[in-house]
Amino acid sequence: MSDTPRMQPFYCPYCGEQDLRPADPAGFHCQVCDRRFELTFLGLGEGA
């Protein structure tokens, strides 16, 4: 787990609404479509 706070996404990737809440352990919960999701940083530049 990271020591830095996670960034809050601006909208749900499924329905586009902005009513998001943190969901443990590292995800977010959309209050409108009731989906939970996580965002993952994969790195910079082209992947190998």
LINKAVEN-V560394 format. One record per residue. N is the residue number from 1. SS is DSSP state (a for helix, b for strand, c for the rest). Layout:
N,SS + N,SS
This chain:
1,c + 2,c + 3,c + 4,c + 5,c + 6,c + 7,c + 8,c + 9,c + 10,c + 11,c + 12,c + 13,c + 14,c + 15,c + 16,c + 17,c + 18,c + 19,c + 20,b + 21,b + 22,b + 23,b + 24,c + 25,c + 26,c + 27,b + 28,b + 29,b + 30,b + 31,c + 32,c + 33,c + 34,c + 35,c + 36,b + 37,b + 38,c + 39,c + 40,c + 41,c + 42,c + 43,c + 44,c + 45,c + 46,c + 47,c + 48,c
